[in-house]
Amino acid sequence: MFRTARTALTALAALSIAFAAHAQEPFEVDGMQFGMPEAEVFTEPYDGPPVVGPGLSMAPFLSPLEHEGTTTHEVRIDTFAADIEIAPGVRFASWSYGGAVPGPVLHVREGDRVIFTMKNRSDETVVVADPEQEGSDFLTQLAEFNPQSVQEAVAPMPHSMDFHSGTVAANDKWRTIAPGESIRFEWVANYPGTYIYHCGTPMVLMHTAMGQYGLVVVSPKDGFPTDAQVDREYVVVQSEFYLTRGGNGGFQFDAQAAMNKNPSHVVFNGHRNALSDRPLEADVGDRVRIHFLNVGPSDTSTFHVIGAIFDVVYYEGDPRNDMYAMQSVLVGAGMGAVVEFIVPEAGEYYLVDHEFADKEKGAVGVLRAE
């Protein structure tokens, strides 16, 4: 029986290898590219900027696309611990991408190729709020604004990267790497949309709730029908935290609360006051576009702007999924939408999760129109 089982396992392994080799051969379907090279796991002495590359910004900012047609982006987003504040007096040692929660916003165009590198630097201290550190718009903006008052921390832990915007074999590209290891892989943005990326290492709920997530905006190759009318463009990321006071008086992850879907905080862009202390801005009559992502990791969001109606909603960020005159948009965990509205008067417009328990836990922000 043992010999039979071993033979079967050997055959299965051979089949898996053959399938993987076949899947990595590039091919096209309707102009979309599939079959990426196998991921590379390696060690490197790299200790430079943890976020490097074009099109990487800090929410609510969105870096403009500076190329026509399609191109290749070489991007680095390292993962490591960062001590952050998510509400006044509430700090914890998060697991981050790039040193803040959420991690960098990556902006590409449909059809672009991304060559991605990540080093697991969770066993070292990484400085991010340094105004002289270069590498990306994200680091420059973090040094200037730093709403979470980021401080260094160390928490050795295996991690991975899962881009929902990539169409690849998860067991290859999204594989877990140990502290000190790096991974490099490629993916092509075959579909336009508003996509989450997050850590896929078990327990995924914990890794996500600890702060390992961000947003990829894949702009349609032919644009949105309303592009010429848009005056302001922002990124808003909603996410849940499950924290309880620890023995030292600080805060730590509450696994039971996470399993019960009972968040202690629900916030926009990583902090209860991120969009209140520094409101979004617009002028009267502007058409405002918001790329909205609900990270979850477990609850829905009913995104609403008090005093406005969404003139158009591109569900999941795809122009083919268009809806009109919506008072709110229901967005599940790990999903997104592009919403647009016209600013009717001078004043303040409150961004909220209309599931008001979440609003009371922090899911509120301001757009101020002059």
Contacts in CASP RR format, 6 or more apart in sequence:
PFRMAT RR
TARGET T0000
AUTHOR 0000-0000-0000
METHOD contacts of the structure
MODEL  1
MFRTARTALTALAALSIAFAAHAQEPFEVDGMQFGMPEAEVFTEPYDGPP
VVGPGLSMAPFLSPLEHEGTTTHEVRIDTFAADIEIAPGVRFASWSYGGA
VPGPVLHVREGDRVIFTMKNRSDETVVVADPEQEGSDFLTQLAEFNPQSV
QEAVAPMPHSMDFHSGTVAANDKWRTIAPGESIRFEWVANYPGTYIYHCG
TPMVLMHTAMGQYGLVVVSPKDGFPTDAQVDREYVVVQSEFYLTRGGNGG
FQFDAQAAMNKNPSHVVFNGHRNALSDRPLEADVGDRVRIHFLNVGPSDT
STFHVIGAIFDVVYYEGDPRNDMYAMQSVLVGAGMGAVVEFIVPEAGEYY
LVDHEFADKEKGAVGVLRAE
20 38 0 8 1.000
20 169 0 8 1.000
20 172 0 8 1.000
23 35 0 8 1.000
23 169 0 8 1.000
24 35 0 8 1.000
24 36 0 8 1.000
24 37 0 8 1.000
24 38 0 8 1.000
25 35 0 8 1.000
26 33 0 8 1.000
26 34 0 8 1.000
26 35 0 8 1.000
26 36 0 8 1.000
27 33 0 8 1.000
27 34 0 8 1.000
27 35 0 8 1.000
28 34 0 8 1.000
32 111 0 8 1.000
32 167 0 8 1.000
32 188 0 8 1.000
32 190 0 8 1.000
32 191 0 8 1.000
33 111 0 8 1.000
33 113 0 8 1.000
33 188 0 8 1.000
33 190 0 8 1.000
34 167 0 8 1.000
34 188 0 8 1.000
34 190 0 8 1.000
35 168 0 8 1.000
36 168 0 8 1.000
36 173 0 8 1.000
36 185 0 8 1.000
36 186 0 8 1.000
36 187 0 8 1.000
36 188 0 8 1.000
37 185 0 8 1.000
37 186 0 8 1.000
38 172 0 8 1.000
39 172 0 8 1.000
39 173 0 8 1.000
39 175 0 8 1.000
39 183 0 8 1.000
39 184 0 8 1.000
39 185 0 8 1.000
40 183 0 8 1.000
40 184 0 8 1.000
40 185 0 8 1.000
41 175 0 8 1.000
41 177 0 8 1.000
41 181 0 8 1.000
41 182 0 8 1.000
41 183 0 8 1.000
42 181 0 8 1.000
42 182 0 8 1.000
42 183 0 8 1.000
42 184 0 8 1.000
43 180 0 8 1.000
43 181 0 8 1.000
43 182 0 8 1.000
44 119 0 8 1.000
44 182 0 8 1.000
46 119 0 8 1.000
46 182 0 8 1.000
47 124 0 8 1.000
49 76 0 8 1.000
49 133 0 8 1.000
49 134 0 8 1.000
49 135 0 8 1.000
49 136 0 8 1.000
49 139 0 8 1.000
50 76 0 8 1.000
50 77 0 8 1.000
50 78 0 8 1.000
50 80 0 8 1.000
50 98 0 8 1.000
50 99 0 8 1.000
50 121 0 8 1.000
50 126 0 8 1.000
50 128 0 8 1.000
50 139 0 8 1.000
51 76 0 8 1.000
51 77 0 8 1.000
51 78 0 8 1.000
51 98 0 8 1.000
51 104 0 8 1.000
51 135 0 8 1.000
51 136 0 8 1.000
51 138 0 8 1.000
51 139 0 8 1.000
52 75 0 8 1.000
52 76 0 8 1.000
52 135 0 8 1.000
52 136 0 8 1.000
53 73 0 8 1.000
53 74 0 8 1.000
53 75 0 8 1.000
53 76 0 8 1.000
53 135 0 8 1.000
53 136 0 8 1.000
54 63 0 8 1.000
54 66 0 8 1.000
54 73 0 8 1.000
54 75 0 8 1.000
54 136 0 8 1.000
55 63 0 8 1.000
55 65 0 8 1.000
55 73 0 8 1.000
55 106 0 8 1.000
55 107 0 8 1.000
55 108 0 8 1.000
55 136 0 8 1.000
55 137 0 8 1.000
56 63 0 8 1.000
56 75 0 8 1.000
56 77 0 8 1.000
56 104 0 8 1.000
56 105 0 8 1.000
56 106 0 8 1.000
56 107 0 8 1.000
56 136 0 8 1.000
56 137 0 8 1.000
56 138 0 8 1.000
57 63 0 8 1.000
57 104 0 8 1.000
57 105 0 8 1.000
57 107 0 8 1.000
57 136 0 8 1.000
57 137 0 8 1.000
57 138 0 8 1.000
57 141 0 8 1.000
57 235 0 8 1.000
58 100 0 8 1.000
58 103 0 8 1.000
58 104 0 8 1.000
58 105 0 8 1.000
58 137 0 8 1.000
58 138 0 8 1.000
58 141 0 8 1.000
58 142 0 8 1.000
58 145 0 8 1.000
59 102 0 8 1.000
59 103 0 8 1.000
59 105 0 8 1.000
59 215 0 8 1.000
59 235 0 8 1.000
59 236 0 8 1.000
59 237 0 8 1.000
59 269 0 8 1.000
60 234 0 8 1.000
60 235 0 8 1.000
60 236 0 8 1.000
60 269 0 8 1.000
60 275 0 8 1.000
60 280 0 8 1.000
61 105 0 8 1.000
61 137 0 8 1.000
61 141 0 8 1.000
61 234 0 8 1.000
61 235 0 8 1.000
62 105 0 8 1.000
62 107 0 8 1.000
62 217 0 8 1.000
62 233 0 8 1.000
62 234 0 8 1.000
62 235 0 8 1.000
62 291 0 8 1.000
63 105 0 8 1.000
63 107 0 8 1.000
63 137 0 8 1.000
64 107 0 8 1.000
65 107 0 8 1.000
65 108 0 8 1.000
65 109 0 8 1.000
65 219 0 8 1.000
67 109 0 8 1.000
69 109 0 8 1.000
69 221 0 8 1.000
70 109 0 8 1.000
70 110 0 8 1.000
70 111 0 8 1.000
70 112 0 8 1.000
70 113 0 8 1.000
70 221 0 8 1.000
71 109 0 8 1.000
71 112 0 8 1.000
71 113 0 8 1.000
72 112 0 8 1.000
72 113 0 8 1.000
72 114 0 8 1.000
72 115 0 8 1.000
73 106 0 8 1.000
73 108 0 8 1.000
73 112 0 8 1.000
73 113 0 8 1.000
73 114 0 8 1.000
73 115 0 8 1.000
74 115 0 8 1.000
74 117 0 8 1.000
75 106 0 8 1.000
75 114 0 8 1.000
75 115 0 8 1.000
75 116 0 8 1.000
75 117 0 8 1.000
76 116 0 8 1.000
76 117 0 8 1.000
76 118 0 8 1.000
76 119 0 8 1.000
77 97 0 8 1.000
77 98 0 8 1.000
77 103 0 8 1.000
77 104 0 8 1.000
77 106 0 8 1.000
77 116 0 8 1.000
77 118 0 8 1.000
77 161 0 8 1.000
78 97 0 8 1.000
78 98 0 8 1.000
78 118 0 8 1.000
78 119 0 8 1.000
78 120 0 8 1.000
78 121 0 8 1.000
78 126 0 8 1.000
79 95 0 8 1.000
79 96 0 8 1.000
79 97 0 8 1.000
79 98 0 8 1.000
79 118 0 8 1.000
79 119 0 8 1.000
79 120 0 8 1.000
79 121 0 8 1.000
79 122 0 8 1.000
79 159 0 8 1.000
79 161 0 8 1.000
79 199 0 8 1.000
79 212 0 8 1.000
80 95 0 8 1.000
80 96 0 8 1.000
80 98 0 8 1.000
80 99 0 8 1.000
80 120 0 8 1.000
80 121 0 8 1.000
80 122 0 8 1.000
80 124 0 8 1.000
80 126 0 8 1.000
81 93 0 8 1.000
81 94 0 8 1.000
81 95 0 8 1.000
81 96 0 8 1.000
81 122 0 8 1.000
81 153 0 8 1.000
81 154 0 8 1.000
81 155 0 8 1.000
81 157 0 8 1.000
82 93 0 8 1.000
82 94 0 8 1.000
82 96 0 8 1.000
82 98 0 8 1.000
82 99 0 8 1.000
82 100 0 8 1.000
82 101 0 8 1.000
82 126 0 8 1.000
82 128 0 8 1.000
82 150 0 8 1.000
82 151 0 8 1.000
82 152 0 8 1.000
82 153 0 8 1.000
83 91 0 8 1.000
83 92 0 8 1.000
83 93 0 8 1.000
83 94 0 8 1.000
83 150 0 8 1.000
83 151 0 8 1.000
83 152 0 8 1.000
83 153 0 8 1.000
84 91 0 8 1.000
84 92 0 8 1.000
84 94 0 8 1.000
84 96 0 8 1.000
84 100 0 8 1.000
84 101 0 8 1.000
84 148 0 8 1.000
84 149 0 8 1.000
84 150 0 8 1.000
84 151 0 8 1.000
84 270 0 8 1.000
85 91 0 8 1.000
85 148 0 8 1.000
85 149 0 8 1.000
85 271 0 8 1.000
86 92 0 8 1.000
86 101 0 8 1.000
86 148 0 8 1.000
86 241 0 8 1.000
86 243 0 8 1.000
86 265 0 8 1.000
86 267 0 8 1.000
86 270 0 8 1.000
86 271 0 8 1.000
86 272 0 8 1.000
87 265 0 8 1.000
87 267 0 8 1.000
87 271 0 8 1.000
87 272 0 8 1.000
87 273 0 8 1.000
87 362 0 8 1.000
88 272 0 8 1.000
88 273 0 8 1.000
90 243 0 8 1.000
90 251 0 8 1.000
90 265 0 8 1.000
91 149 0 8 1.000
91 250 0 8 1.000
91 251 0 8 1.000
92 241 0 8 1.000
92 243 0 8 1.000
92 250 0 8 1.000
92 251 0 8 1.000
92 252 0 8 1.000
92 253 0 8 1.000
93 153 0 8 1.000
93 155 0 8 1.000
93 252 0 8 1.000
94 101 0 8 1.000
94 153 0 8 1.000
94 210 0 8 1.000
94 211 0 8 1.000
95 122 0 8 1.000
95 155 0 8 1.000
95 157 0 8 1.000
95 159 0 8 1.000
95 199 0 8 1.000
95 207 0 8 1.000
95 210 0 8 1.000
95 211 0 8 1.000
95 212 0 8 1.000
96 103 0 8 1.000
96 211 0 8 1.000
96 212 0 8 1.000
97 103 0 8 1.000
97 104 0 8 1.000
97 161 0 8 1.000
97 197 0 8 1.000
97 211 0 8 1.000
97 212 0 8 1.000
97 213 0 8 1.000
97 214 0 8 1.000
98 104 0 8 1.000
98 126 0 8 1.000
98 128 0 8 1.000
98 138 0 8 1.000
99 126 0 8 1.000
99 128 0 8 1.000
99 142 0 8 1.000
99 150 0 8 1.000
100 128 0 8 1.000
100 142 0 8 1.000
100 148 0 8 1.000
100 150 0 8 1.000
100 270 0 8 1.000
101 148 0 8 1.000
101 211 0 8 1.000
101 213 0 8 1.000
101 239 0 8 1.000
101 270 0 8 1.000
102 211 0 8 1.000
102 213 0 8 1.000
102 214 0 8 1.000
102 215 0 8 1.000
102 237 0 8 1.000
102 239 0 8 1.000
102 269 0 8 1.000
102 270 0 8 1.000
102 295 0 8 1.000
103 138 0 8 1.000
103 213 0 8 1.000
103 214 0 8 1.000
103 215 0 8 1.000
104 136 0 8 1.000
104 138 0 8 1.000
104 214 0 8 1.000
105 138 0 8 1.000
105 214 0 8 1.000
105 215 0 8 1.000
105 216 0 8 1.000
105 217 0 8 1.000
105 235 0 8 1.000
106 114 0 8 1.000
106 197 0 8 1.000
106 215 0 8 1.000
106 216 0 8 1.000
106 217 0 8 1.000
107 216 0 8 1.000
107 217 0 8 1.000
107 219 0 8 1.000
108 114 0 8 1.000
108 165 0 8 1.000
108 189 0 8 1.000
108 216 0 8 1.000
108 217 0 8 1.000
108 218 0 8 1.000
108 219 0 8 1.000
109 189 0 8 1.000
109 218 0 8 1.000
109 219 0 8 1.000
109 220 0 8 1.000
109 221 0 8 1.000
110 189 0 8 1.000
110 190 0 8 1.000
110 191 0 8 1.000
110 192 0 8 1.000
110 218 0 8 1.000
110 219 0 8 1.000
110 220 0 8 1.000
110 221 0 8 1.000
111 188 0 8 1.000
111 189 0 8 1.000
111 190 0 8 1.000
111 221 0 8 1.000
112 188 0 8 1.000
112 189 0 8 1.000
112 218 0 8 1.000
113 186 0 8 1.000
113 187 0 8 1.000
113 188 0 8 1.000
113 189 0 8 1.000
114 163 0 8 1.000
114 186 0 8 1.000
114 187 0 8 1.000
114 188 0 8 1.000
114 189 0 8 1.000
115 184 0 8 1.000
115 185 0 8 1.000
115 186 0 8 1.000
116 161 0 8 1.000
116 163 0 8 1.000
116 184 0 8 1.000
116 185 0 8 1.000
116 186 0 8 1.000
116 187 0 8 1.000
117 182 0 8 1.000
117 183 0 8 1.000
117 184 0 8 1.000
118 161 0 8 1.000
118 177 0 8 1.000
118 182 0 8 1.000
118 183 0 8 1.000
118 184 0 8 1.000
119 180 0 8 1.000
119 181 0 8 1.000
119 182 0 8 1.000
120 158 0 8 1.000
120 159 0 8 1.000
120 177 0 8 1.000
120 178 0 8 1.000
120 179 0 8 1.000
120 180 0 8 1.000
120 181 0 8 1.000
120 182 0 8 1.000
121 179 0 8 1.000
121 180 0 8 1.000
122 154 0 8 1.000
122 155 0 8 1.000
122 156 0 8 1.000
122 157 0 8 1.000
122 159 0 8 1.000
122 179 0 8 1.000
123 154 0 8 1.000
123 156 0 8 1.000
123 179 0 8 1.000
123 180 0 8 1.000
124 154 0 8 1.000
125 152 0 8 1.000
125 153 0 8 1.000
125 154 0 8 1.000
126 152 0 8 1.000
127 133 0 8 1.000
127 152 0 8 1.000
128 139 0 8 1.000
128 142 0 8 1.000
128 143 0 8 1.000
128 150 0 8 1.000
129 142 0 8 1.000
129 143 0 8 1.000
129 146 0 8 1.000
129 150 0 8 1.000
130 139 0 8 1.000
130 143 0 8 1.000
131 140 0 8 1.000
131 143 0 8 1.000
131 144 0 8 1.000
133 139 0 8 1.000
133 143 0 8 1.000
134 140 0 8 1.000
142 150 0 8 1.000
145 278 0 8 1.000
147 269 0 8 1.000
147 270 0 8 1.000
147 271 0 8 1.000
147 273 0 8 1.000
147 274 0 8 1.000
147 277 0 8 1.000
147 278 0 8 1.000
148 270 0 8 1.000
148 271 0 8 1.000
156 179 0 8 1.000
157 179 0 8 1.000
158 176 0 8 1.000
158 177 0 8 1.000
158 178 0 8 1.000
158 179 0 8 1.000
158 201 0 8 1.000
159 176 0 8 1.000
159 177 0 8 1.000
159 199 0 8 1.000
159 201 0 8 1.000
159 207 0 8 1.000
159 212 0 8 1.000
160 174 0 8 1.000
160 175 0 8 1.000
160 176 0 8 1.000
160 177 0 8 1.000
160 183 0 8 1.000
160 199 0 8 1.000
160 200 0 8 1.000
160 201 0 8 1.000
161 174 0 8 1.000
161 183 0 8 1.000
161 197 0 8 1.000
161 199 0 8 1.000
161 200 0 8 1.000
162 170 0 8 1.000
162 174 0 8 1.000
162 197 0 8 1.000
162 198 0 8 1.000
162 199 0 8 1.000
162 200 0 8 1.000
163 187 0 8 1.000
163 195 0 8 1.000
163 197 0 8 1.000
163 216 0 8 1.000
164 195 0 8 1.000
164 196 0 8 1.000
164 197 0 8 1.000
164 216 0 8 1.000
164 334 0 8 1.000
165 187 0 8 1.000
165 189 0 8 1.000
165 191 0 8 1.000
165 193 0 8 1.000
165 195 0 8 1.000
165 197 0 8 1.000
165 216 0 8 1.000
165 218 0 8 1.000
166 187 0 8 1.000
166 188 0 8 1.000
166 189 0 8 1.000
166 190 0 8 1.000
166 195 0 8 1.000
167 187 0 8 1.000
167 188 0 8 1.000
167 190 0 8 1.000
167 191 0 8 1.000
168 174 0 8 1.000
168 185 0 8 1.000
168 187 0 8 1.000
172 185 0 8 1.000
173 185 0 8 1.000
173 187 0 8 1.000
174 200 0 8 1.000
175 183 0 8 1.000
176 200 0 8 1.000
176 201 0 8 1.000
177 183 0 8 1.000
189 216 0 8 1.000
189 218 0 8 1.000
191 218 0 8 1.000
191 318 0 8 1.000
192 218 0 8 1.000
192 219 0 8 1.000
192 220 0 8 1.000
192 221 0 8 1.000
192 317 0 8 1.000
192 318 0 8 1.000
192 319 0 8 1.000
193 217 0 8 1.000
193 218 0 8 1.000
193 220 0 8 1.000
193 316 0 8 1.000
193 317 0 8 1.000
193 318 0 8 1.000
193 336 0 8 1.000
193 338 0 8 1.000
194 215 0 8 1.000
194 216 0 8 1.000
194 217 0 8 1.000
194 218 0 8 1.000
194 291 0 8 1.000
194 292 0 8 1.000
194 293 0 8 1.000
194 316 0 8 1.000
194 317 0 8 1.000
194 336 0 8 1.000
194 337 0 8 1.000
194 338 0 8 1.000
195 215 0 8 1.000
195 216 0 8 1.000
195 217 0 8 1.000
195 218 0 8 1.000
195 293 0 8 1.000
195 336 0 8 1.000
196 213 0 8 1.000
196 214 0 8 1.000
196 215 0 8 1.000
196 216 0 8 1.000
196 293 0 8 1.000
196 295 0 8 1.000
196 334 0 8 1.000
196 335 0 8 1.000
196 336 0 8 1.000
197 213 0 8 1.000
197 214 0 8 1.000
197 215 0 8 1.000
197 216 0 8 1.000
198 204 0 8 1.000
198 207 0 8 1.000
198 208 0 8 1.000
198 212 0 8 1.000
198 213 0 8 1.000
198 214 0 8 1.000
198 295 0 8 1.000
198 297 0 8 1.000
199 207 0 8 1.000
199 208 0 8 1.000
199 212 0 8 1.000
199 213 0 8 1.000
200 207 0 8 1.000
201 207 0 8 1.000
204 297 0 8 1.000
205 258 0 8 1.000
205 259 0 8 1.000
205 297 0 8 1.000
205 298 0 8 1.000
206 253 0 8 1.000
206 255 0 8 1.000
206 258 0 8 1.000
208 295 0 8 1.000
208 296 0 8 1.000
208 297 0 8 1.000
209 240 0 8 1.000
209 241 0 8 1.000
209 242 0 8 1.000
209 253 0 8 1.000
209 258 0 8 1.000
209 297 0 8 1.000
210 253 0 8 1.000
211 239 0 8 1.000
213 237 0 8 1.000
213 239 0 8 1.000
213 295 0 8 1.000
213 297 0 8 1.000
214 237 0 8 1.000
214 293 0 8 1.000
214 295 0 8 1.000
215 235 0 8 1.000
215 237 0 8 1.000
215 291 0 8 1.000
215 293 0 8 1.000
217 235 0 8 1.000
217 291 0 8 1.000
220 318 0 8 1.000
220 319 0 8 1.000
222 319 0 8 1.000
223 319 0 8 1.000
224 230 0 8 1.000
224 314 0 8 1.000
224 319 0 8 1.000
224 338 0 8 1.000
225 319 0 8 1.000
225 322 0 8 1.000
226 287 0 8 1.000
226 289 0 8 1.000
226 312 0 8 1.000
226 340 0 8 1.000
229 287 0 8 1.000
230 287 0 8 1.000
230 288 0 8 1.000
230 289 0 8 1.000
230 340 0 8 1.000
231 282 0 8 1.000
231 283 0 8 1.000
231 285 0 8 1.000
231 286 0 8 1.000
231 287 0 8 1.000
231 288 0 8 1.000
232 280 0 8 1.000
232 281 0 8 1.000
232 282 0 8 1.000
232 286 0 8 1.000
232 287 0 8 1.000
232 288 0 8 1.000
232 289 0 8 1.000
233 288 0 8 1.000
233 289 0 8 1.000
233 290 0 8 1.000
233 291 0 8 1.000
234 280 0 8 1.000
234 288 0 8 1.000
234 289 0 8 1.000
234 290 0 8 1.000
234 291 0 8 1.000
235 269 0 8 1.000
235 290 0 8 1.000
235 291 0 8 1.000
235 293 0 8 1.000
236 268 0 8 1.000
236 269 0 8 1.000
236 275 0 8 1.000
236 290 0 8 1.000
236 291 0 8 1.000
236 292 0 8 1.000
236 293 0 8 1.000
236 303 0 8 1.000
236 351 0 8 1.000
237 268 0 8 1.000
237 269 0 8 1.000
237 270 0 8 1.000
237 292 0 8 1.000
237 293 0 8 1.000
237 295 0 8 1.000
238 266 0 8 1.000
238 267 0 8 1.000
238 268 0 8 1.000
238 292 0 8 1.000
238 293 0 8 1.000
238 294 0 8 1.000
238 295 0 8 1.000
238 296 0 8 1.000
238 301 0 8 1.000
238 303 0 8 1.000
238 331 0 8 1.000
238 353 0 8 1.000
238 363 0 8 1.000
239 266 0 8 1.000
239 267 0 8 1.000
239 270 0 8 1.000
239 294 0 8 1.000
239 295 0 8 1.000
239 296 0 8 1.000
239 297 0 8 1.000
240 263 0 8 1.000
240 265 0 8 1.000
240 266 0 8 1.000
240 295 0 8 1.000
240 296 0 8 1.000
240 297 0 8 1.000
240 298 0 8 1.000
240 299 0 8 1.000
241 263 0 8 1.000
241 264 0 8 1.000
241 265 0 8 1.000
241 266 0 8 1.000
241 267 0 8 1.000
242 253 0 8 1.000
242 254 0 8 1.000
242 255 0 8 1.000
242 257 0 8 1.000
242 258 0 8 1.000
242 262 0 8 1.000
242 263 0 8 1.000
242 264 0 8 1.000
243 251 0 8 1.000
243 252 0 8 1.000
243 253 0 8 1.000
243 254 0 8 1.000
243 264 0 8 1.000
243 265 0 8 1.000
244 251 0 8 1.000
244 252 0 8 1.000
244 254 0 8 1.000
244 257 0 8 1.000
244 264 0 8 1.000
245 251 0 8 1.000
245 252 0 8 1.000
246 252 0 8 1.000
254 264 0 8 1.000
257 263 0 8 1.000
257 264 0 8 1.000
258 297 0 8 1.000
258 298 0 8 1.000
261 298 0 8 1.000
261 299 0 8 1.000
263 299 0 8 1.000
263 358 0 8 1.000
263 361 0 8 1.000
264 361 0 8 1.000
265 272 0 8 1.000
265 361 0 8 1.000
265 362 0 8 1.000
266 299 0 8 1.000
266 353 0 8 1.000
266 358 0 8 1.000
266 359 0 8 1.000
266 361 0 8 1.000
266 362 0 8 1.000
266 363 0 8 1.000
267 274 0 8 1.000
267 361 0 8 1.000
267 362 0 8 1.000
267 363 0 8 1.000
268 274 0 8 1.000
268 275 0 8 1.000
268 351 0 8 1.000
268 362 0 8 1.000
268 363 0 8 1.000
268 364 0 8 1.000
268 365 0 8 1.000
269 275 0 8 1.000
272 362 0 8 1.000
274 365 0 8 1.000
275 351 0 8 1.000
275 364 0 8 1.000
275 365 0 8 1.000
275 366 0 8 1.000
276 364 0 8 1.000
276 365 0 8 1.000
276 366 0 8 1.000
279 348 0 8 1.000
279 365 0 8 1.000
279 366 0 8 1.000
279 367 0 8 1.000
279 368 0 8 1.000
280 288 0 8 1.000
280 351 0 8 1.000
280 365 0 8 1.000
280 366 0 8 1.000
280 367 0 8 1.000
280 368 0 8 1.000
281 367 0 8 1.000
281 368 0 8 1.000
281 369 0 8 1.000
281 370 0 8 1.000
282 288 0 8 1.000
282 343 0 8 1.000
282 367 0 8 1.000
282 368 0 8 1.000
282 369 0 8 1.000
283 343 0 8 1.000
283 369 0 8 1.000
283 370 0 8 1.000
284 343 0 8 1.000
284 344 0 8 1.000
284 345 0 8 1.000
284 346 0 8 1.000
284 369 0 8 1.000
284 370 0 8 1.000
285 342 0 8 1.000
285 343 0 8 1.000
285 344 0 8 1.000
286 342 0 8 1.000
286 343 0 8 1.000
286 369 0 8 1.000
287 311 0 8 1.000
287 340 0 8 1.000
287 341 0 8 1.000
287 342 0 8 1.000
287 343 0 8 1.000
288 340 0 8 1.000
288 341 0 8 1.000
288 342 0 8 1.000
288 343 0 8 1.000
288 367 0 8 1.000
289 338 0 8 1.000
289 339 0 8 1.000
289 340 0 8 1.000
290 338 0 8 1.000
290 339 0 8 1.000
290 340 0 8 1.000
290 351 0 8 1.000
291 317 0 8 1.000
291 336 0 8 1.000
291 338 0 8 1.000
292 303 0 8 1.000
292 329 0 8 1.000
292 331 0 8 1.000
292 336 0 8 1.000
292 337 0 8 1.000
292 338 0 8 1.000
292 339 0 8 1.000
293 331 0 8 1.000
293 334 0 8 1.000
293 335 0 8 1.000
293 336 0 8 1.000
294 300 0 8 1.000
294 301 0 8 1.000
294 303 0 8 1.000
294 331 0 8 1.000
294 332 0 8 1.000
294 333 0 8 1.000
294 334 0 8 1.000
294 335 0 8 1.000
294 336 0 8 1.000
295 333 0 8 1.000
295 334 0 8 1.000
296 332 0 8 1.000
296 333 0 8 1.000
296 334 0 8 1.000
297 333 0 8 1.000
297 334 0 8 1.000
298 333 0 8 1.000
299 332 0 8 1.000
299 333 0 8 1.000
299 355 0 8 1.000
299 358 0 8 1.000
300 330 0 8 1.000
300 331 0 8 1.000
300 332 0 8 1.000
300 333 0 8 1.000
300 355 0 8 1.000
301 330 0 8 1.000
301 331 0 8 1.000
301 332 0 8 1.000
301 353 0 8 1.000
301 355 0 8 1.000
301 358 0 8 1.000
301 363 0 8 1.000
302 328 0 8 1.000
302 329 0 8 1.000
302 330 0 8 1.000
302 331 0 8 1.000
302 353 0 8 1.000
302 354 0 8 1.000
302 355 0 8 1.000
303 328 0 8 1.000
303 329 0 8 1.000
303 331 0 8 1.000
303 337 0 8 1.000
303 339 0 8 1.000
303 351 0 8 1.000
303 352 0 8 1.000
303 353 0 8 1.000
303 354 0 8 1.000
304 327 0 8 1.000
304 328 0 8 1.000
304 329 0 8 1.000
304 351 0 8 1.000
304 352 0 8 1.000
304 353 0 8 1.000
304 354 0 8 1.000
305 339 0 8 1.000
305 341 0 8 1.000
305 349 0 8 1.000
305 350 0 8 1.000
305 351 0 8 1.000
305 352 0 8 1.000
305 367 0 8 1.000
306 349 0 8 1.000
306 350 0 8 1.000
306 351 0 8 1.000
306 352 0 8 1.000
307 344 0 8 1.000
307 349 0 8 1.000
308 341 0 8 1.000
308 342 0 8 1.000
308 343 0 8 1.000
308 344 0 8 1.000
308 349 0 8 1.000
309 325 0 8 1.000
309 326 0 8 1.000
309 327 0 8 1.000
309 341 0 8 1.000
310 325 0 8 1.000
310 326 0 8 1.000
310 327 0 8 1.000
310 328 0 8 1.000
310 329 0 8 1.000
310 339 0 8 1.000
310 340 0 8 1.000
310 341 0 8 1.000
311 324 0 8 1.000
311 325 0 8 1.000
311 340 0 8 1.000
311 341 0 8 1.000
311 342 0 8 1.000
312 322 0 8 1.000
312 323 0 8 1.000
312 324 0 8 1.000
312 339 0 8 1.000
312 340 0 8 1.000
313 322 0 8 1.000
313 323 0 8 1.000
313 324 0 8 1.000
313 326 0 8 1.000
313 329 0 8 1.000
313 337 0 8 1.000
313 338 0 8 1.000
313 339 0 8 1.000
313 340 0 8 1.000
314 321 0 8 1.000
314 322 0 8 1.000
314 337 0 8 1.000
314 338 0 8 1.000
314 339 0 8 1.000
315 321 0 8 1.000
315 322 0 8 1.000
315 323 0 8 1.000
315 329 0 8 1.000
315 336 0 8 1.000
315 337 0 8 1.000
316 335 0 8 1.000
316 336 0 8 1.000
316 337 0 8 1.000
317 336 0 8 1.000
317 337 0 8 1.000
317 338 0 8 1.000
323 329 0 8 1.000
326 339 0 8 1.000
328 354 0 8 1.000
329 337 0 8 1.000
329 339 0 8 1.000
331 337 0 8 1.000
343 349 0 8 1.000
343 367 0 8 1.000
343 369 0 8 1.000
345 369 0 8 1.000
346 369 0 8 1.000
346 370 0 8 1.000
347 368 0 8 1.000
347 369 0 8 1.000
347 370 0 8 1.000
348 366 0 8 1.000
348 367 0 8 1.000
348 368 0 8 1.000
348 369 0 8 1.000
349 366 0 8 1.000
349 367 0 8 1.000
349 368 0 8 1.000
349 369 0 8 1.000
350 364 0 8 1.000
350 365 0 8 1.000
350 366 0 8 1.000
350 367 0 8 1.000
351 364 0 8 1.000
351 365 0 8 1.000
351 366 0 8 1.000
351 367 0 8 1.000
352 359 0 8 1.000
352 363 0 8 1.000
352 364 0 8 1.000
352 365 0 8 1.000
353 359 0 8 1.000
353 363 0 8 1.000
353 364 0 8 1.000
END
